[in-house]
Amino acid sequence: MREADRRKLDEIADDLIDSVLVLSRRVSREAPHPHGKKFDPSRFVLRKVQELGPVRMSEIGRHMEISKPYMTALVDKLIGESLVERVMEPGDRRVVNIRITAAGRSVLREFTKAARETVIMRLSSLDSEDIASLHESMKNIRRIALKLDQDRTRKSGPG
């Protein structure tokens, strides 16, 4: 790696850490959350289950980089709330997949709506130039993050 690239990556790392901390504080903690709800990581697992379809718990954990014990706790919580269910793999009954329920889809719609409202509310003090700049930056970050995730998935292989 070129030294100049290394210096840029060092700056990027520092900027990402600082920015994520500032934005997460701004979005999550400064004012009451809509509907009085706190951050709940199980909702992000629910979102991933909906995205991937019926899927093994280990696959969700791999995608989200969550340990098996913590993933089990999160999925058990979702099962307890009737938001996901365990289903047998049709071709191999030893394999158990996790599938979102109708109630889970409804809760996820509400969660996404509330999260979106919170972000909009917390960032609405920005001027038009900052909104346009943040919008373009987020598109680039998402594009790069997806590329990194594809690279990681390709290198780790199926499983």
OpenMM code with the backbone's topology and positions (N, CA, C; nanometers):
from openmm import Vec3, app, unit

residues = "MET ARG GLU ALA ASP ARG ARG LYS LEU ASP GLU ILE ALA ASP ASP LEU ILE ASP SER VAL LEU VAL LEU SER ARG ARG VAL SER ARG GLU ALA PRO HIS PRO HIS GLY LYS LYS PHE ASP PRO SER ARG PHE VAL LEU ARG LYS VAL GLN GLU LEU GLY PRO VAL ARG MET SER GLU ILE GLY ARG HIS MET GLU ILE SER LYS PRO TYR MET THR ALA LEU VAL ASP LYS LEU ILE GLY GLU SER LEU VAL GLU ARG VAL MET GLU PRO GLY ASP ARG ARG VAL VAL ASN ILE ARG ILE THR ALA ALA GLY ARG SER VAL LEU ARG GLU PHE THR LYS ALA ALA ARG GLU THR VAL ILE MET ARG LEU SER SER LEU ASP SER GLU ASP ILE ALA SER LEU HIS GLU SER MET LYS ASN ILE ARG ARG ILE ALA LEU LYS LEU ASP GLN ASP ARG THR ARG LYS SER GLY PRO GLY".split()
positions = [
    Vec3(0.0852, -0.1172, 0.0000),
    Vec3(0.0000, 0.0000, 0.0000),
    Vec3(0.0901, 0.1240, 0.0000),
    Vec3(0.0538, 0.2185, -0.0819),
    Vec3(0.1298, 0.3426, -0.0876),
    Vec3(0.1145, 0.4197, 0.0429),
    Vec3(0.2195, 0.4891, 0.0821),
    Vec3(0.2185, 0.5677, 0.2062),
    Vec3(0.1080, 0.6735, 0.2038),
    Vec3(0.0892, 0.7383, 0.0882),
    Vec3(-0.0155, 0.8407, 0.0766),
    Vec3(-0.1535, 0.7790, 0.0986),
    Vec3(-0.1761, 0.6587, 0.0458),
    Vec3(-0.3041, 0.5899, 0.0660),
    Vec3(-0.3222, 0.5553, 0.2133),
    Vec3(-0.2137, 0.5107, 0.2771),
    Vec3(-0.2211, 0.4769, 0.4195),
    Vec3(-0.2607, 0.5991, 0.5025),
    Vec3(-0.2018, 0.7150, 0.4722),
    Vec3(-0.2369, 0.8378, 0.5456),
    Vec3(-0.3834, 0.8743, 0.5226),
    Vec3(-0.4306, 0.8594, 0.4004),
    Vec3(-0.5717, 0.8893, 0.3718),
    Vec3(-0.6634, 0.7929, 0.4466),
    Vec3(-0.6270, 0.6652, 0.4502),
    Vec3(-0.7076, 0.5668, 0.5232),
    Vec3(-0.7084, 0.5964, 0.6731),
    Vec3(-0.5964, 0.6415, 0.7263),
    Vec3(-0.5932, 0.6819, 0.8675),
    Vec3(-0.6920, 0.7956, 0.8924),
    Vec3(-0.6915, 0.8952, 0.8047),
    Vec3(-0.7844, 1.0083, 0.8179),
    Vec3(-0.9287, 0.9632, 0.8030),
    Vec3(-0.9534, 0.8776, 0.7051),
    Vec3(-1.0891, 0.8253, 0.6839),
    Vec3(-1.1373, 0.7534, 0.8095),
    Vec3(-1.0516, 0.6694, 0.8669),
    Vec3(-1.0895, 0.5957, 0.9881),
    Vec3(-1.1257, 0.6917, 1.1001),
    Vec3(-1.0411, 0.7907, 1.1241),
    Vec3(-1.0692, 0.8886, 1.2295),
    Vec3(-1.1977, 0.9653, 1.2006),
    Vec3(-1.2150, 1.0086, 1.0752),
    Vec3(-1.3340, 1.0852, 1.0391),
    Vec3(-1.4608, 1.0014, 1.0528),
    Vec3(-1.4551, 0.8754, 1.0093),
    Vec3(-1.5727, 0.7890, 1.0221),
    Vec3(-1.6090, 0.7669, 1.1677),
    Vec3(-1.5097, 0.7381, 1.2497),
    Vec3(-1.5368, 0.7154, 1.3926),
    Vec3(-1.5992, 0.8394, 1.4542),
    Vec3(-1.5367, 0.9544, 1.4321),
    Vec3(-1.5884, 1.0790, 1.4891),
    Vec3(-1.7279, 1.1110, 1.4360),
    Vec3(-1.7472, 1.0972, 1.3051),
    Vec3(-1.8760, 1.1313, 1.2437),
    Vec3(-1.9873, 1.0389, 1.2898),
    Vec3(-1.9584, 0.9094, 1.2964),
    Vec3(-2.0605, 0.8144, 1.3415),
    Vec3(-2.1002, 0.8454, 1.4850),
    Vec3(-2.0023, 0.8761, 1.5684),
    Vec3(-2.0343, 0.9093, 1.7078),
    Vec3(-2.1208, 1.0347, 1.7164),
    Vec3(-2.0836, 1.1389, 1.6427),
    Vec3(-2.1602, 1.2638, 1.6461),
    Vec3(-2.3004, 1.2411, 1.5913),
    Vec3(-2.3093, 1.1779, 1.4735),
    Vec3(-2.4409, 1.1566, 1.4131),
    Vec3(-2.5279, 1.0646, 1.4971),
    Vec3(-2.4703, 0.9588, 1.5534),
    Vec3(-2.5528, 0.8685, 1.6337),
    Vec3(-2.6015, 0.9382, 1.7597),
    Vec3(-2.5182, 1.0216, 1.8192),
    Vec3(-2.5637, 1.0990, 1.9359),
    Vec3(-2.6750, 1.1924, 1.8948),
    Vec3(-2.6562, 1.2584, 1.7826),
    Vec3(-2.7542, 1.3562, 1.7344),
    Vec3(-2.8863, 1.2874, 1.7006),
    Vec3(-2.8794, 1.1744, 1.6355),
    Vec3(-3.0004, 1.1064, 1.5909),
    Vec3(-3.0658, 1.0271, 1.7032),
    Vec3(-2.9872, 0.9676, 1.7922),
    Vec3(-3.0422, 0.8736, 1.8891),
    Vec3(-3.0698, 0.9292, 2.0275),
    Vec3(-2.9965, 1.0304, 2.0705),
    Vec3(-3.0008, 1.0598, 2.2129),
    Vec3(-3.0428, 1.2003, 2.2517),
    Vec3(-3.0429, 1.2972, 2.1609),
    Vec3(-3.0624, 1.4346, 2.2033),
    Vec3(-3.2052, 1.4675, 2.2431),
    Vec3(-3.3011, 1.4056, 2.1805),
    Vec3(-3.4405, 1.4373, 2.2091),
    Vec3(-3.5166, 1.3072, 2.2244),
    Vec3(-3.6364, 1.3149, 2.2808),
    Vec3(-3.7142, 1.1912, 2.2947),
    Vec3(-3.7362, 1.1252, 2.1596),
    Vec3(-3.7279, 0.9964, 2.1590),
    Vec3(-3.7484, 0.9181, 2.0380),
    Vec3(-3.8981, 0.9149, 2.0073),
    Vec3(-3.9369, 0.9198, 1.8787),
    Vec3(-4.0797, 0.9073, 1.8469),
    Vec3(-4.1373, 0.7813, 1.9104),
    Vec3(-4.2549, 0.7920, 1.9582),
    Vec3(-4.3280, 0.6810, 2.0188),
    Vec3(-4.2621, 0.6346, 2.1486),
    Vec3(-4.1669, 0.7128, 2.2023),
    Vec3(-4.1045, 0.6815, 2.3302),
    Vec3(-4.0184, 0.5568, 2.3310),
    Vec3(-3.9795, 0.5050, 2.2148),
    Vec3(-3.9033, 0.3807, 2.2093),
    Vec3(-3.7542, 0.4088, 2.2073),
    Vec3(-3.6783, 0.3193, 2.2666),
    Vec3(-3.5328, 0.3281, 2.2676),
    Vec3(-3.4775, 0.2405, 2.1553),
    Vec3(-3.3500, 0.2574, 2.1303),
    Vec3(-3.2799, 0.1753, 2.0321),
    Vec3(-3.2926, 0.0283, 2.0696),
    Vec3(-3.3272, -0.0556, 1.9746),
    Vec3(-3.3422, -0.1984, 1.9989),
    Vec3(-3.2743, -0.2739, 1.8852),
    Vec3(-3.1566, -0.3340, 1.9128),
    Vec3(-3.0828, -0.4012, 1.8057),
    Vec3(-3.1588, -0.5161, 1.7404),
    Vec3(-3.2570, -0.5725, 1.8096),
    Vec3(-3.3320, -0.6828, 1.7494),
    Vec3(-3.4084, -0.6370, 1.6251),
    Vec3(-3.4394, -0.5073, 1.6177),
    Vec3(-3.5118, -0.4569, 1.5005),
    Vec3(-3.4243, -0.4601, 1.3755),
    Vec3(-3.2932, -0.4463, 1.3937),
    Vec3(-3.2030, -0.4547, 1.2797),
    Vec3(-3.1888, -0.6001, 1.2343),
    Vec3(-3.1961, -0.6923, 1.3281),
    Vec3(-3.1975, -0.8348, 1.2937),
    Vec3(-3.3262, -0.8658, 1.2172),
    Vec3(-3.4365, -0.8127, 1.2643),
    Vec3(-3.5654, -0.8325, 1.1963),
    Vec3(-3.5576, -0.7822, 1.0524),
    Vec3(-3.4958, -0.6676, 1.0339),
    Vec3(-3.4801, -0.6111, 0.8996),
    Vec3(-3.3962, -0.7041, 0.8111),
    Vec3(-3.2911, -0.7612, 0.8665),
    Vec3(-3.2043, -0.8519, 0.7902),
    Vec3(-3.2790, -0.9815, 0.7567),
    Vec3(-3.3610, -1.0321, 0.8484),
    Vec3(-3.4400, -1.1532, 0.8212),
    Vec3(-3.5357, -1.1259, 0.7053),
    Vec3(-3.5998, -1.0115, 0.7055),
    Vec3(-3.6897, -0.9789, 0.5952),
    Vec3(-3.6121, -0.9686, 0.4642),
    Vec3(-3.4957, -0.9062, 0.4683),
    Vec3(-3.4138, -0.8888, 0.3480),
    Vec3(-3.3684, -1.0226, 0.2892),
    Vec3(-3.3246, -1.1143, 0.3757),
    Vec3(-3.2662, -1.2401, 0.3285),
    Vec3(-3.3689, -1.3502, 0.3062),
    Vec3(-3.4893, -1.3303, 0.3566),
    Vec3(-3.5915, -1.4339, 0.3447),
    Vec3(-3.5682, -1.5420, 0.4472),
    Vec3(-3.6388, -1.6541, 0.4413),
    Vec3(-3.6087, -1.7599, 0.5386),
    Vec3(-3.4589, -1.7906, 0.5334),
    Vec3(-3.3939, -1.7799, 0.6477),
    Vec3(-3.2482, -1.7861, 0.6504),
    Vec3(-3.2013, -1.8480, 0.7817),
    Vec3(-3.0896, -1.9164, 0.7758),
    Vec3(-3.0301, -1.9738, 0.8962),
    Vec3(-2.9820, -1.8620, 0.9882),
    Vec3(-2.9909, -1.8865, 1.1176),
    Vec3(-2.9463, -1.7892, 1.2150),
    Vec3(-2.7978, -1.7572, 1.1952),
    Vec3(-2.7181, -1.8575, 1.1634),
    Vec3(-2.5741, -1.8359, 1.1430),
    Vec3(-2.5482, -1.7423, 1.0254),
    Vec3(-2.6334, -1.7488, 0.9242),
    Vec3(-2.6189, -1.6616, 0.8075),
    Vec3(-2.6490, -1.5163, 0.8445),
    Vec3(-2.7515, -1.4957, 0.9262),
    Vec3(-2.7830, -1.3603, 0.9722),
    Vec3(-2.6644, -1.3059, 1.0509),
    Vec3(-2.6138, -1.3874, 1.1435),
    Vec3(-2.4997, -1.3460, 1.2245),
    Vec3(-2.3785, -1.3130, 1.1407),
    Vec3(-2.3555, -1.3912, 1.0372),
    Vec3(-2.2411, -1.3671, 0.9485),
    Vec3(-2.2570, -1.2342, 0.8757),
    Vec3(-2.3768, -1.2090, 0.8245),
    Vec3(-2.4029, -1.0840, 0.7533),
    Vec3(-2.3884, -0.9630, 0.8448),
    Vec3(-2.4310, -0.9785, 0.9687),
    Vec3(-2.4316, -0.8661, 1.0609),
    Vec3(-2.3088, -0.8640, 1.1520),
    Vec3(-2.2255, -0.9679, 1.1394),
    Vec3(-2.1064, -0.9818, 1.2229),
    Vec3(-2.1430, -0.9781, 1.3721),
    Vec3(-2.2392, -1.0636, 1.4065),
    Vec3(-2.2865, -1.0780, 1.5445),
    Vec3(-2.2530, -1.2193, 1.5898),
    Vec3(-2.2050, -1.2318, 1.7118),
    Vec3(-2.1678, -1.3633, 1.7649),
    Vec3(-2.2905, -1.4534, 1.7747),
    Vec3(-2.2663, -1.5835, 1.7708),
    Vec3(-2.3752, -1.6807, 1.7783),
    Vec3(-2.4573, -1.6665, 1.9080),
    Vec3(-2.3920, -1.6530, 2.0260),
    Vec3(-2.4726, -1.6385, 2.1481),
    Vec3(-2.5612, -1.5133, 2.1476),
    Vec3(-2.5058, -1.4005, 2.1005),
    Vec3(-2.5852, -1.2776, 2.0975),
    Vec3(-2.6958, -1.2882, 1.9930),
    Vec3(-2.6650, -1.3486, 1.8775),
    Vec3(-2.7660, -1.3670, 1.7735),
    Vec3(-2.8797, -1.4547, 1.8258),
    Vec3(-2.8448, -1.5601, 1.8987),
    Vec3(-2.9466, -1.6482, 1.9562),
    Vec3(-3.0378, -1.5700, 2.0493),
    Vec3(-2.9796, -1.4855, 2.1334),
    Vec3(-3.0598, -1.4047, 2.2264),
    Vec3(-3.1519, -1.3096, 2.1509),
    Vec3(-3.1008, -1.2454, 2.0479),
    Vec3(-3.1832, -1.1520, 1.9701),
    Vec3(-3.2969, -1.2241, 1.8980),
    Vec3(-3.2660, -1.3381, 1.8375),
    Vec3(-3.3696, -1.4139, 1.7658),
    Vec3(-3.4719, -1.4697, 1.8648),
    Vec3(-3.4267, -1.5190, 1.9788),
    Vec3(-3.5208, -1.5674, 2.0808),
    Vec3(-3.6155, -1.4560, 2.1255),
    Vec3(-3.5639, -1.3355, 2.1388),
    Vec3(-3.6474, -1.2197, 2.1746),
    Vec3(-3.7532, -1.1966, 2.0667),
    Vec3(-3.7106, -1.2016, 1.9401),
    Vec3(-3.8041, -1.1814, 1.8287),
    Vec3(-3.9084, -1.2929, 1.8225),
    Vec3(-3.8654, -1.4155, 1.8506),
    Vec3(-3.9603, -1.5281, 1.8541),
    Vec3(-4.0598, -1.5074, 1.9676),
    Vec3(-4.0115, -1.4648, 2.0833),
    Vec3(-4.0983, -1.4382, 2.1978),
    Vec3(-4.2022, -1.3311, 2.1698),
    Vec3(-4.1680, -1.2378, 2.0814),
    Vec3(-4.2609, -1.1313, 2.0415),
    Vec3(-4.3458, -1.1718, 1.9203),
    Vec3(-4.3287, -1.2958, 1.8737),
    Vec3(-4.3992, -1.3482, 1.7552),
    Vec3(-4.3697, -1.2679, 1.6285),
    Vec3(-4.2474, -1.2142, 1.6193),
    Vec3(-4.2094, -1.1351, 1.5027),
    Vec3(-4.1352, -1.2186, 1.3989),
    Vec3(-4.0740, -1.3285, 1.4436),
    Vec3(-4.0128, -1.4261, 1.3531),
    Vec3(-4.0515, -1.5642, 1.4042),
    Vec3(-4.0316, -1.6629, 1.3180),
    Vec3(-4.0586, -1.8010, 1.3576),
    Vec3(-3.9518, -1.8915, 1.3008),
    Vec3(-3.9340, -2.0042, 1.3668),
    Vec3(-3.8420, -2.1066, 1.3161),
    Vec3(-3.9199, -2.1944, 1.2197),
    Vec3(-3.8573, -2.2242, 1.1054),
    Vec3(-3.9197, -2.3131, 1.0066),
    Vec3(-3.8155, -2.4129, 0.9586),
    Vec3(-3.8600, -2.5350, 0.9360),
    Vec3(-3.7698, -2.6396, 0.8876),
    Vec3(-3.7398, -2.6185, 0.7396),
    Vec3(-3.6176, -2.6474, 0.7017),
    Vec3(-3.5775, -2.6429, 0.5605),
    Vec3(-3.6514, -2.7563, 0.4896),
    Vec3(-3.7230, -2.7261, 0.3814),
    Vec3(-3.8009, -2.8315, 0.3145),
    Vec3(-3.7179, -2.9531, 0.2721),
    Vec3(-3.5967, -2.9319, 0.2222),
    Vec3(-3.5152, -3.0437, 0.1744),
    Vec3(-3.4367, -3.1151, 0.2830),
    Vec3(-3.4239, -3.0525, 0.3997),
    Vec3(-3.3428, -3.1105, 0.5067),
    Vec3(-3.3994, -3.0639, 0.6404),
    Vec3(-3.4790, -3.1476, 0.7034),
    Vec3(-3.5500, -3.1087, 0.8249),
    Vec3(-3.4573, -3.0851, 0.9439),
    Vec3(-3.3290, -3.1188, 0.9285),
    Vec3(-3.2329, -3.0885, 1.0354),
    Vec3(-3.1968, -2.9403, 1.0365),
    Vec3(-3.2192, -2.8720, 0.9233),
    Vec3(-3.1842, -2.7306, 0.9093),
    Vec3(-3.3044, -2.6457, 0.9493),
    Vec3(-3.2804, -2.5515, 1.0393),
    Vec3(-3.3864, -2.4620, 1.0852),
    Vec3(-3.3561, -2.3213, 1.0350),
    Vec3(-3.4541, -2.2627, 0.9693),
    Vec3(-3.4425, -2.1254, 0.9208),
    Vec3(-3.5282, -2.0336, 1.0060),
    Vec3(-3.4993, -1.9047, 0.9961),
    Vec3(-3.5767, -1.8022, 1.0640),
    Vec3(-3.6528, -1.7258, 0.9567),
    Vec3(-3.7832, -1.7054, 0.9810),
    Vec3(-3.8684, -1.6365, 0.8839),
    Vec3(-3.9491, -1.5292, 0.9557),
    Vec3(-3.9613, -1.4130, 0.8916),
    Vec3(-4.0403, -1.3044, 0.9486),
    Vec3(-4.1883, -1.3388, 0.9395),
    Vec3(-4.2648, -1.2981, 1.0386),
    Vec3(-4.4093, -1.3207, 1.0403),
    Vec3(-4.4810, -1.1948, 0.9913),
    Vec3(-4.6109, -1.2044, 0.9735),
    Vec3(-4.6908, -1.0870, 0.9356),
    Vec3(-4.6777, -0.9791, 1.0428),
    Vec3(-4.6813, -1.0207, 1.1702),
    Vec3(-4.6641, -0.9243, 1.2798),
    Vec3(-4.5258, -0.8601, 1.2722),
    Vec3(-4.4249, -0.9383, 1.2362),
    Vec3(-4.2897, -0.8860, 1.2213),
    Vec3(-4.2806, -0.7828, 1.1110),
    Vec3(-4.3470, -0.8097, 0.9989),
    Vec3(-4.3473, -0.7125, 0.8885),
    Vec3(-4.4146, -0.5823, 0.9317),
    Vec3(-4.5211, -0.5941, 1.0070),
    Vec3(-4.5916, -0.4760, 1.0559),
    Vec3(-4.5045, -0.3948, 1.1524),
    Vec3(-4.4407, -0.4633, 1.2467),
    Vec3(-4.3526, -0.3959, 1.3425),
    Vec3(-4.2349, -0.3319, 1.2694),
    Vec3(-4.1815, -0.4002, 1.1705),
    Vec3(-4.0684, -0.3470, 1.0949),
    Vec3(-4.1090, -0.2214, 1.0177),
    Vec3(-4.2280, -0.2210, 0.9585),
    Vec3(-4.2764, -0.1004, 0.8900),
    Vec3(-4.2841, 0.0168, 0.9874),
    Vec3(-4.3383, -0.0072, 1.1063),
    Vec3(-4.3516, 0.0973, 1.2080),
    Vec3(-4.2136, 0.1443, 1.2562),
    Vec3(-4.1233, 0.0493, 1.2800),
    Vec3(-3.9873, 0.0827, 1.3230),
    Vec3(-3.9175, 0.1688, 1.2183),
    Vec3(-3.9262, 0.1282, 1.0916),
    Vec3(-3.8609, 0.2017, 0.9833),
    Vec3(-3.9191, 0.3415, 0.9710),
    Vec3(-4.0498, 0.3517, 0.9812),
    Vec3(-4.1160, 0.4828, 0.9741),
    Vec3(-4.0699, 0.5718, 1.0893),
    Vec3(-4.0669, 0.5186, 1.2108),
    Vec3(-4.0250, 0.5962, 1.3279),
    Vec3(-3.8782, 0.6360, 1.3185),
    Vec3(-3.7933, 0.5429, 1.2742),
    Vec3(-3.6509, 0.5735, 1.2605),
    Vec3(-3.6295, 0.6826, 1.1565),
    Vec3(-3.7000, 0.6719, 1.0458),
    Vec3(-3.6882, 0.7730, 0.9392),
    Vec3(-3.7335, 0.9093, 0.9923),
    Vec3(-3.8468, 0.9126, 1.0633),
    Vec3(-3.8963, 1.0388, 1.1200),
    Vec3(-3.7952, 1.0986, 1.2172),
    Vec3(-3.7328, 1.0138, 1.2969),
    Vec3(-3.6336, 1.0609, 1.3933),
    Vec3(-3.5140, 1.1227, 1.3228),
    Vec3(-3.4617, 1.0539, 1.2229),
    Vec3(-3.3465, 1.1054, 1.1496),
    Vec3(-3.3817, 1.2391, 1.0844),
    Vec3(-3.4956, 1.2455, 1.0185),
    Vec3(-3.5366, 1.3689, 0.9518),
    Vec3(-3.5506, 1.4816, 1.0532),
    Vec3(-3.6150, 1.4530, 1.1650),
    Vec3(-3.6350, 1.5545, 1.2682),
    Vec3(-3.5008, 1.6057, 1.3205),
    Vec3(-3.4079, 1.5142, 1.3461),
    Vec3(-3.2807, 1.5523, 1.4058),
    Vec3(-3.1872, 1.6225, 1.3086),
    Vec3(-3.2036, 1.5980, 1.1791),
    Vec3(-3.1153, 1.6607, 1.0809),
    Vec3(-3.1802, 1.7804, 1.0113),
    Vec3(-3.3050, 1.8108, 1.0452),
    Vec3(-3.3790, 1.9167, 0.9755),
    Vec3(-3.3223, 2.0565, 0.9995),
    Vec3(-3.2351, 2.0719, 1.0978),
    Vec3(-3.1753, 2.2043, 1.1218),
    Vec3(-3.0637, 2.2365, 1.0226),
    Vec3(-3.0232, 2.1383, 0.9428),
    Vec3(-2.9192, 2.1627, 0.8426),
    Vec3(-2.9728, 2.2522, 0.7318),
    Vec3(-2.8845, 2.3333, 0.6732),
    Vec3(-2.9265, 2.4148, 0.5596),
    Vec3(-2.9245, 2.3291, 0.4324),
    Vec3(-2.9792, 2.3832, 0.3243),
    Vec3(-2.9930, 2.3075, 0.1990),
    Vec3(-2.8596, 2.2590, 0.1456),
    Vec3(-2.7554, 2.3398, 0.1580),
    Vec3(-2.6233, 2.3001, 0.1094),
    Vec3(-2.5701, 2.1802, 0.1878),
    Vec3(-2.5862, 2.1821, 0.3198),
    Vec3(-2.5410, 2.0703, 0.4026),
    Vec3(-2.6234, 1.9448, 0.3759),
    Vec3(-2.7526, 1.9620, 0.3539),
    Vec3(-2.8386, 1.8464, 0.3223),
    Vec3(-2.7936, 1.7832, 0.1910),
    Vec3(-2.7690, 1.8660, 0.0895),
    Vec3(-2.7243, 1.8140, -0.0403),
    Vec3(-2.5890, 1.7443, -0.0264),
    Vec3(-2.4988, 1.8027, 0.0503),
    Vec3(-2.3659, 1.7444, 0.0702),
    Vec3(-2.3751, 1.6119, 0.1456),
    Vec3(-2.4553, 1.6087, 0.2513),
    Vec3(-2.4732, 1.4855, 0.3284),
    Vec3(-2.5391, 1.3777, 0.2430),
    Vec3(-2.6358, 1.4171, 0.1619),
    Vec3(-2.7044, 1.3222, 0.0734),
    Vec3(-2.6048, 1.2568, -0.0225),
    Vec3(-2.5226, 1.3374, -0.0858),
    Vec3(-2.4229, 1.2851, -0.1799),
    Vec3(-2.3202, 1.1980, -0.1067),
    Vec3(-2.2780, 1.2417, 0.0105),
    Vec3(-2.1816, 1.1649, 0.0894),
    Vec3(-2.2399, 1.0299, 0.1294),
    Vec3(-2.3653, 1.0273, 0.1723),
    Vec3(-2.4281, 0.9013, 0.2137),
    Vec3(-2.4418, 0.8059, 0.0957),
    Vec3(-2.4729, 0.8581, -0.0227),
    Vec3(-2.4791, 0.7715, -0.1414),
    Vec3(-2.3432, 0.7085, -0.1675),
    Vec3(-2.2375, 0.7858, -0.1539),
    Vec3(-2.1026, 0.7327, -0.1757),
    Vec3(-2.0641, 0.6327, -0.0673),
    Vec3(-2.0947, 0.6627, 0.0575),
    Vec3(-2.0645, 0.5705, 0.1670),
    Vec3(-2.1391, 0.4397, 0.1473),
    Vec3(-2.2658, 0.4469, 0.1115),
    Vec3(-2.3444, 0.3249, 0.0885),
    Vec3(-2.2859, 0.2418, -0.0259),
    Vec3(-2.2508, 0.3085, -0.1345),
    Vec3(-2.1919, 0.2388, -0.2500),
    Vec3(-2.0631, 0.1671, -0.2087),
    Vec3(-1.9788, 0.2360, -0.1367),
    Vec3(-1.8514, 0.1773, -0.0942),
    Vec3(-1.8741, 0.0672, 0.0087),
    Vec3(-1.9663, 0.0885, 0.1017),
    Vec3(-1.9953, -0.0137, 0.2028),
    Vec3(-2.0477, -0.1413, 0.1374),
    Vec3(-2.1353, -0.1272, 0.0378),
    Vec3(-2.1859, -0.2448, -0.0336),
    Vec3(-2.0732, -0.3168, -0.1069),
    Vec3(-1.9830, -0.2406, -0.1651),
    Vec3(-1.8678, -0.3001, -0.2339),
    Vec3(-1.7814, -0.3767, -0.1340),
    Vec3(-1.7548, -0.3167, -0.0173),
    Vec3(-1.6763, -0.3842, 0.0856),
    Vec3(-1.7457, -0.5107, 0.1341),
    Vec3(-1.8781, -0.5048, 0.1492),
    Vec3(-1.9530, -0.6215, 0.1947),
    Vec3(-1.9482, -0.7328, 0.0906),
    Vec3(-1.9576, -0.6969, -0.0369),
    Vec3(-1.9476, -0.7972, -0.1434),
    Vec3(-1.8091, -0.8601, -0.1448),
    Vec3(-1.7057, -0.7792, -0.1263),
    Vec3(-1.5688, -0.8319, -0.1205),
    Vec3(-1.5545, -0.9287, -0.0040),
    Vec3(-1.6080, -0.8915, 0.1142),
    Vec3(-1.5986, -0.9759, 0.2332),
    Vec3(-1.6744, -1.1061, 0.2120),
    Vec3(-1.7935, -1.0976, 0.1540),
    Vec3(-1.8753, -1.2168, 0.1296),
    Vec3(-1.8057, -1.3097, 0.0309),
    Vec3(-1.7475, -1.2526, -0.0743),
    Vec3(-1.6792, -1.3325, -0.1745),
    Vec3(-1.5582, -1.4039, -0.1118),
    Vec3(-1.4844, -1.3345, -0.0261),
    Vec3(-1.3648, -1.3941, 0.0353),
    Vec3(-1.3993, -1.4992, 0.1396),
    Vec3(-1.5117, -1.4777, 0.2131),
    Vec3(-1.5466, -1.5751, 0.3186),
    Vec3(-1.6184, -1.6963, 0.2612),
    Vec3(-1.6730, -1.6835, 0.1422),
    Vec3(-1.7388, -1.7967, 0.0774),
    Vec3(-1.8719, -1.8291, 0.1403),
    Vec3(-1.9410, -1.9316, 0.0906),
    Vec3(-2.0729, -1.9680, 0.1439),
    Vec3(-2.0587, -2.0255, 0.2828),
    Vec3(-2.1693, -2.0087, 0.3578),
    Vec3(-2.1600, -2.0781, 0.4842),
    Vec3(-2.2174, -2.0157, 0.5957),
] * unit.nanometer
topology = app.Topology()
chain = topology.addChain("A")
for resn in residues:
    res = topology.addResidue(resn, chain)
    for name in ("N", "CA", "C"):
        topology.addAtom(name, app.Element.getBySymbol(name[0]), res)
